[in-house]
């Protein structure tokens, strides 16, 4: 409830239904959630994802938000940090993993080690999240923005990562 109050707009009835459906999937279902949220740009899909990320982390699990481009990942990262990061009232550790931060770079190795150790609560990233050397301590939720923009190889890797993990897919493109 506290996190929901930080949303600066009045949710629409459809948004409220999405919030409720996602929460019910994450809390009450015996098998992992696999839900698609489809809506036009600006209709609040990101807020649904943010609330799901918050719920996962508030319950002691890690959460990841996968975006197809560095620009979109950076936008998501700024929003997650503002709403849930170390300078917010929630004080979660949020990290950005993107291209150029591979396991062969010092920064990339350090960040991957922190993620694997569970020191990072929310990871926002690009295709780098799907790399073979990537591991999580306790991933509870994977949000995928614009899933249709990922290739076959990335989708095959997602299947491996998503075993026993809640998955929330966001798309502005009707399937």
C-alpha angles and dihedrals in degrees: 000000000000092000092047089056090062090067103104095211137063106254117239120238089256092052091050089052091050092048090051096044093050092046091050091049092050096045109031109027118097093212127052118278118254105181134160120208110196122184143130122277110283096023096114106264091137091056089054088052093046092053091049091049090050093049092051094049094042086057092055101260132115121251132200133199114202120200128181097228137039092236093055092044090052091050091050091046092054091049094047092048092049093050102033109007132112093281093052126082089259096057099202121165107246125185137186118220115186143147114308091038097090127151089265093066124078093232091047093050092047093049093046090050090051091050092048090048091052094244091126117067101187124026119194114190155140129238086315087082088065097053118125095245093054117113135167129207095221114349109189102168137025117191114194118198117203093358092181089069093066121090131236094266092052091048091051089052089049089057089058094046095044098057105127092355127116110247125201116184122196124199139165089192115084111231 
